[in-house]
Amino acid sequence: MGREELLQDVRRVVDSGVRRIVERRIREFKQTGRMGDEAWFKEMCFCILTANYSALGALRIWSIIGDGFITWPEERLRMALKALGHRFPNTRARYIVEARKHLRGLKERILNQPSENAARIMLARDVKGLGMKEASHFLRNVGFDNLAIVDFHILNLLERYGVIVRPKTLTRRRYLAIEALMRGIAQELGLTLSRLDLYLWYLETGRVLK
């Protein structure tokens, strides 16, 4: 397999009923982006939960805890994460509570950044629990379109198609190099990176999540 096979398979998925689901998800992201700091913060918490954990498991936990990400003390949050089966309840509870210092003015601070990449770098620098992938995921979930979420599903798929050799460690430089490659694929397909991610995720997992 190779790049052309990947392009063909993405086009096939785009032309299927999956397109309707992807566009609905994109509308949901844009709707969240029109909301305020608390909605943005809860999306940030979802992305903190996904790090080294399954997106499906994080989504289940996130749906149950809801506003608790904003209001619960660290011990209650830790116990809830543990009871709900999160792999890292202690560190994730601590990261989320520490992240609350960014809650007020979060949306404005991000929107005031000069670019999507600048917003991502700022988040990865300032918020414990967010790396390049998680910051990209968060920004996509509040309506940004032009950042790639380079997680292990995407790496596995790109390697299987022979588009990349999966790196042993994903440094920022390697992350940006893979993102540039994905941006070229997205442009060739006439897609935003936000949409390409959802289609690639579907190719790899058979699901369209968030």
ABEGO torsion letter per residue (X at the ends): XBAAAAAAAAAAAAABAAAAAAAAAAAAAAAAAABBAAAAAAAAAAAAAABGBBAAAAAAAAAAAEAAAAABBAAAAAAAAAAAGBABAAAAAAAAAAAAAAABGAAAAAAABABAAAAAAAAAAABBGBBAAAAAAAAAAAGBAABBBBBAAAAAAAAAAGABBBBABBBAAAAAAAAAAAAAAAAAAGBBAAAAAAAAAAAAAGBBBX
